[in-house]
Amino acid sequence: MELMERGTVFVEYLDIPTPPTYKNLKEVEELPNHFQYKHEENFYSTHYCELELKLWLMNTFPEGKSFNYQRIGDGLPVHTDVDRNECINYLIRPGGEQVETVWFDDNYQEIHRECIEPNRWHKLKVDVLHTVEGVTDKRLSITVGL
């Protein structure tokens, strides 16, 4: 994978082709939610990718450990990801006009904020406290856990 010029310690855009196929939001929401920490607020869910997409992802990202869709709604708390330090995402639906991913230090002081570009592969640092702010609609991504 070749990194493009633009990037920070928190986000790096990757020069990787568009996935050959993927589901839309309605199709993804019809799939079972397999996120291990269920919650009543329904602000986050993960769903297994269809076989064709999973095989393409496994070939494109051989270092990947998990291959899923993720749906984010309003209200995602500040958190660090479980079982992964970084992930590679492809943002299908940004979830609104002014949605930003925000990272924090251990004292919950903001240290970086970025509006992730849709329809671009990017690597995210997720072992640092972070959240997504400004979500007014459902946000949908393909995510590869590293």
SERO-310375 format. One record per residue: x, y, z of N, C-alpha, C in turn; residue number from 1. Coordinates in Angstrom, 3 decimals. Example, Ala and Ser with C-alpha at 12.3 -4.5 7.8 and 13.67 -1.06 7.14 Angstrom:
<nodes>
13.190  -5.690  7.800  12.300  -4.500  7.800  13.200  -3.300  7.800  1 .
12.850  -2.250  7.080  13.670  -1.060  7.140  12.900  0.030  7.870  2 .
</nodes>
This chain:
<nodes>
0.829  -1.177  0.000  0.000  0.000  0.000  0.875  1.243  0.000  1 .
0.554  2.163  -0.839  1.292  3.413  -0.902  0.483  4.506  -0.212  2 .
1.094  5.150  0.748  0.416  6.255  1.421  0.436  7.482  0.520  3 .
-0.675  8.176  0.498  -0.717  9.423  -0.255  -0.048  10.504  0.586  4 .
0.194  11.645  -0.002  0.908  12.715  0.689  0.184  13.213  1.926  5 .
-1.130  13.261  1.883  -1.887  13.861  2.977  -2.059  12.868  4.118  6 .
-1.806  13.300  5.328  -2.025  12.430  6.471  -1.502  13.053  7.748  7 .
-1.951  12.503  8.864  -1.489  12.930  10.178  -1.141  11.666  10.946  8 .
-0.746  11.829  12.179  -0.483  10.674  13.024  -1.786  9.927  13.328  9 .
-2.929  10.575  13.166  -4.223  9.972  13.477  -4.931  9.410  12.253  10 .
-4.730  10.024  11.091  -5.394  9.608  9.852  -4.370  9.615  8.726  11 .
-4.339  8.537  7.962  -3.516  8.487  6.755  -4.396  8.006  5.612  12 .
-4.464  8.791  4.544  -5.230  8.376  3.367  -4.381  7.422  2.536  13 .
-5.025  6.376  2.031  -4.330  5.312  1.315  -4.747  5.293  -0.151  14 .
-3.797  5.026  -1.009  -4.051  4.954  -2.446  -4.406  3.511  -2.806  15 .
-5.666  3.158  -2.583  -6.167  1.796  -2.795  -7.458  1.915  -3.595  16 .
-7.693  0.999  -4.529  -8.910  1.091  -5.353  -10.195  1.001  -4.529  17 .
-11.252  1.534  -5.113  -12.595  1.420  -4.544  -12.961  -0.054  -4.436  18 .
-13.654  -0.464  -3.376  -14.084  -1.866  -3.289  -14.945  -2.228  -4.500  19 .
-14.848  -3.464  -4.983  -15.594  -3.858  -6.178  -17.103  -3.878  -5.962  20 .
-17.515  -4.085  -4.733  -18.936  -4.146  -4.406  -19.104  -3.886  -2.923  21 .
-20.229  -3.324  -2.547  -20.576  -3.200  -1.131  -22.056  -2.891  -1.022  22 .
-22.586  -3.164  0.153  -24.015  -2.988  0.401  -24.334  -1.540  0.774  23 .
-25.596  -1.164  0.595  -26.027  0.154  1.041  -26.491  0.065  2.495  24 .
-26.833  1.199  3.085  -27.194  1.258  4.502  -28.361  0.341  4.833  25 .
-29.401  0.373  4.032  -30.578  -0.454  4.316  -30.214  -1.933  4.315  26 .
-29.412  -2.357  3.341  -28.997  -3.764  3.269  -28.145  -4.149  4.478  27 .
-27.247  -3.265  4.890  -26.389  -3.552  6.047  -27.227  -3.652  7.317  28 .
-28.188  -2.749  7.485  -29.009  -2.766  8.701  -29.877  -4.016  8.799  29 .
-30.097  -4.700  7.693  -30.856  -5.955  7.723  -29.994  -7.134  8.166  30 .
-28.678  -6.954  8.184  -27.769  -8.010  8.632  -27.726  -8.033  10.159  31 .
-27.440  -9.200  10.761  -27.325  -9.256  12.222  -26.181  -8.372  12.734  32 .
-26.411  -7.728  13.865  -25.391  -6.936  14.542  -24.577  -7.886  15.410  33 .
-23.285  -7.989  15.143  -22.458  -8.888  15.957  -21.493  -8.133  16.872  34 .
-21.738  -6.834  17.097  -20.896  -6.084  18.031  -21.044  -6.696  19.415  35 .
-19.923  -6.959  20.067  -19.944  -7.712  21.324  -20.527  -6.942  22.503  36 .
-20.573  -5.625  22.428  -21.103  -4.830  23.529  -22.397  -4.160  23.078  37 .
-23.503  -4.847  23.201  -24.800  -4.314  22.767  -25.236  -3.191  23.714  38 .
-26.013  -2.264  23.203  -26.466  -1.122  23.986  -27.830  -0.682  23.490  39 .
-28.615  -0.135  24.365  -29.973  0.286  24.021  -30.003  1.478  23.077  40 .
-29.006  2.336  23.146  -29.024  3.576  22.364  -28.872  3.339  20.870  41 .
-28.339  2.190  20.468  -28.212  1.826  19.061  -27.350  2.816  18.270  42 .
-26.279  3.345  18.895  -25.410  4.288  18.199  -24.266  3.607  17.463  43 .
-24.143  2.274  17.588  -23.041  1.574  16.923  -23.434  0.133  16.651  44 .
-23.072  -0.347  15.481  -23.261  -1.769  15.176  -22.196  -2.210  14.184  45 .
-21.876  -3.497  14.213  -20.974  -4.083  13.219  -21.680  -5.264  12.575  46 .
-21.366  -5.470  11.287  -22.043  -6.488  10.490  -21.010  -7.142  9.575  47 .
-21.071  -8.466  9.452  -20.129  -9.174  8.587  -20.313  -8.775  7.135  48 .
-19.209  -8.676  6.418  -19.237  -8.388  4.986  -19.660  -9.631  4.213  49 .
-20.265  -9.413  3.056  -20.600  -10.521  2.174  -19.306  -11.158  1.650  50 .
-19.388  -12.410  1.221  -18.207  -13.198  0.869  -17.357  -12.521  -0.207  51 .
-17.973  -12.025  -1.262  -17.193  -11.407  -2.346  -16.359  -10.242  -1.826  52 .
-16.960  -9.387  -1.019  -16.231  -8.255  -0.455  -15.170  -8.734  0.525  53 .
-15.502  -9.687  1.372  -14.530  -10.182  2.353  -13.301  -10.760  1.662  54 .
-13.493  -11.526  0.603  -12.352  -12.099  -0.118  -11.491  -10.998  -0.730  55 .
-12.131  -9.976  -1.288  -11.376  -8.858  -1.852  -10.594  -8.139  -0.749  56 .
-11.232  -7.908  0.388  -10.562  -7.240  1.504  -9.392  -8.067  2.023  57 .
-9.577  -9.368  2.145  -8.498  -10.240  2.632  -7.308  -10.217  1.678  58 .
-7.571  -10.162  0.394  -6.501  -10.107  -0.601  -5.823  -8.729  -0.600  59 .
-6.600  -7.683  -0.444  -6.083  -6.313  -0.474  -5.358  -5.947  0.818  60 .
-5.850  -6.470  1.940  -5.283  -6.166  3.262  -4.916  -7.473  3.972  61 .
-3.845  -8.157  3.537  -3.504  -9.451  4.144  -3.173  -9.356  5.634  62 .
-2.832  -8.159  6.114  -2.551  -7.966  7.540  -3.833  -7.830  8.358  63 .
-4.976  -7.756  7.696  -6.251  -7.568  8.380  -6.643  -8.759  9.234  64 .
-7.280  -8.466  10.363  -7.738  -9.508  11.293  -9.249  -9.618  11.331  65 .
-9.947  -8.560  10.926  -11.412  -8.587  10.885  -11.874  -7.701  9.734  66 .
-13.030  -8.074  9.160  -13.541  -7.396  7.965  -15.041  -7.212  8.144  67 .
-15.478  -5.973  8.347  -16.873  -5.711  8.701  -17.384  -4.417  8.090  68 .
-18.700  -4.289  8.141  -19.340  -2.990  7.999  -19.494  -2.439  9.411  69 .
-19.400  -1.131  9.565  -19.737  -0.512  10.846  -20.700  0.634  10.591  70 .
-21.699  0.710  11.449  -22.688  1.777  11.377  -22.597  2.590  12.658  71 .
-22.484  3.897  12.509  -22.381  4.797  13.656  -23.529  5.793  13.584  72 .
-24.206  5.974  14.703  -25.253  6.980  14.821  -24.830  8.045  15.815  73 .
-25.705  8.988  16.074  -25.442  10.053  17.029  -25.297  9.470  18.432  74 .
-24.355  9.985  19.201  -24.224  9.580  20.595  -23.081  8.631  20.889  75 .
-22.212  8.379  19.924  -21.070  7.493  20.170  -20.182  8.112  21.247  76 .
-19.953  7.405  22.361  -19.141  7.991  23.433  -17.650  8.001  23.078  77 .
-16.895  8.818  23.788  -15.440  8.802  23.669  -14.970  7.429  24.139  78 .
-14.072  6.809  23.366  -13.662  5.435  23.653  -12.337  5.127  22.966  79 .
-11.744  4.006  23.317  -10.686  3.383  22.522  -11.256  2.072  22.012  80 .
-10.807  1.642  20.845  -11.325  0.400  20.278  -10.814  -0.800  21.062  81 .
-11.607  -1.837  21.053  -11.256  -3.089  21.712  -10.541  -3.968  20.694  82 .
-9.445  -4.566  21.065  -8.739  -5.564  20.253  -8.108  -5.026  18.976  83 .
-7.923  -3.725  18.846  -7.199  -3.214  17.680  -6.629  -1.834  17.991  84 .
-5.417  -1.586  17.473  -4.752  -0.300  17.651  -4.995  0.637  16.479  85 .
-5.159  0.026  15.300  -5.416  0.778  14.083  -6.468  0.039  13.282  86 .
-7.094  0.754  12.387  -8.006  0.122  11.443  -7.884  0.849  10.115  87 .
-8.330  0.185  9.084  -8.412  0.791  7.765  -9.884  0.841  7.409  88 .
-10.375  2.029  7.086  -11.798  2.218  6.800  -12.010  2.783  5.407  89 .
-13.196  2.493  4.881  -13.686  3.106  3.646  -15.044  3.692  3.992  90 .
-15.143  5.002  4.018  -16.357  5.691  4.443  -17.351  5.752  3.283  91 .
-18.462  5.025  3.421  -19.506  4.973  2.398  -20.469  6.148  2.559  92 .
-20.930  6.369  3.781  -21.854  7.474  4.121  -21.257  8.239  5.288  93 .
-21.027  9.538  5.142  -20.384  10.279  6.225  -21.254  10.506  7.452  94 .
-22.579  10.455  7.306  -23.447  10.627  8.462  -23.868  12.056  8.730  95 .
-23.655  12.936  7.779  -24.045  14.326  7.939  -23.111  15.252  7.188  96 .
-23.400  16.548  7.293  -22.638  17.562  6.552  -21.323  17.945  7.233  97 .
-21.297  17.976  8.561  -20.127  18.458  9.302  -19.664  17.425  10.326  98 .
-19.499  16.189  9.907  -19.102  15.111  10.821  -17.579  15.096  10.944  99 .
-17.099  15.044  12.180  -15.660  15.030  12.428  -15.298  13.917  13.404  100 .
-14.160  13.290  13.149  -13.577  12.354  14.101  -12.655  13.171  14.999  101 .
-12.788  12.966  16.308  -12.061  13.779  17.282  -11.282  12.849  18.207  102 .
-9.990  13.155  18.425  -9.147  12.377  19.329  -8.842  13.205  20.573  103 .
-8.625  12.498  21.701  -8.411  13.129  22.999  -7.208  12.506  23.694  104 .
-6.575  13.278  24.584  -5.536  12.696  25.430  -6.201  11.989  26.610  105 .
-5.400  11.445  27.505  -5.943  10.673  28.631  -6.754  11.517  29.608  106 .
-6.627  12.841  29.527  -7.414  13.749  30.366  -8.641  14.282  29.630  107 .
-8.953  13.662  28.495  -10.111  14.039  27.673  -10.000  15.460  27.109  108 .
-8.772  15.907  26.907  -8.534  17.184  26.234  -8.357  16.897  24.743  109 .
-9.061  17.631  23.912  -8.986  17.400  22.468  -7.567  17.621  21.956  110 .
-7.084  16.673  21.130  -5.740  16.803  20.558  -5.747  16.826  19.029  111 .
-6.824  16.374  18.409  -6.907  16.431  16.943  -8.354  16.255  16.518  112 .
-8.704  16.909  15.412  -10.066  16.841  14.872  -9.934  16.807  13.358  113 .
-10.696  15.928  12.715  -10.601  15.839  11.259  -11.911  15.354  10.658  114 .
-12.284  15.976  9.544  -13.430  15.535  8.757  -12.901  14.518  7.742  115 .
-13.264  13.256  7.920  -12.776  12.178  7.051  -13.476  12.270  5.696  116 .
-12.703  12.180  4.642  -13.258  12.246  3.289  -13.991  10.954  2.951  117 .
-15.212  11.034  2.414  -15.923  9.817  2.010  -15.307  9.209  0.748  118 .
-15.566  7.920  0.570  -15.126  7.172  -0.614  -13.613  7.187  -0.793  119 .
-12.894  7.169  0.333  -11.430  7.101  0.348  -11.021  6.112  1.428  120 .
-10.075  5.255  1.115  -9.504  4.386  2.140  -8.609  5.229  3.039  121 .
-8.660  4.952  4.330  -7.820  5.670  5.278  -7.533  4.775  6.479  122 .
-6.353  4.968  7.027  -5.954  4.252  8.241  -6.173  5.190  9.416  123 .
-6.809  4.664  10.479  -7.110  5.456  11.674  -6.402  4.890  12.889  124 .
-5.929  5.768  13.740  -5.380  5.374  15.036  -6.552  5.288  16.007  125 .
-6.825  4.081  16.522  -8.012  3.879  17.360  -7.681  3.379  18.769  126 .
-6.384  3.350  19.116  -6.002  3.002  20.487  -5.828  4.257  21.344  127 .
-6.213  5.394  20.796  -6.247  6.677  21.496  -7.720  7.038  21.660  128 .
-8.078  7.675  22.759  -9.470  8.083  22.966  -9.969  8.881  21.766  129 .
-11.161  8.536  21.281  -11.723  9.222  20.117  -13.234  9.052  20.084  130 .
-13.874  9.843  19.243  -15.307  9.742  18.989  -15.591  10.354  17.628  131 .
-16.849  10.326  17.243  -17.308  10.977  16.015  -18.376  11.982  16.426  132 .
-18.209  13.247  16.021  -19.140  14.312  16.397  -19.840  14.876  15.169  133 .
-21.046  15.367  15.371  -21.796  16.009  14.299  -22.623  15.052  13.463  134 .
-22.798  13.825  13.930  -23.576  12.838  13.176  -25.054  13.224  13.245  135 .
-25.658  13.449  12.092  -27.081  13.776  12.010  -27.857  12.707  11.257  136 .
-27.144  11.810  10.622  -27.717  10.695  9.878  -26.821  9.495  10.170  137 .
-27.169  8.345  9.705  -26.345  7.167  9.982  -25.077  7.188  9.130  138 .
-23.965  6.867  9.770  -22.645  6.829  9.135  -22.324  5.370  8.840  139 .
-21.830  5.072  7.646  -21.562  3.693  7.254  -20.177  3.577  6.651  140 .
-19.416  2.586  7.130  -18.063  2.335  6.638  -17.833  0.845  6.472  141 .
-16.849  0.537  5.657  -16.228  -0.785  5.671  -15.018  -0.622  6.566  142 .
-14.799  -1.552  7.488  -13.673  -1.423  8.408  -12.869  -2.714  8.455  143 .
-11.558  -2.562  8.418  -10.622  -3.681  8.498  -9.822  -3.491  9.777  144 .
-9.947  -4.429  10.702  -9.196  -4.351  11.948  -7.779  -4.843  11.750  145 .
-6.817  -4.111  12.301  -5.408  -4.492  12.192  -4.874  -4.925  13.536  146 .
</nodes>
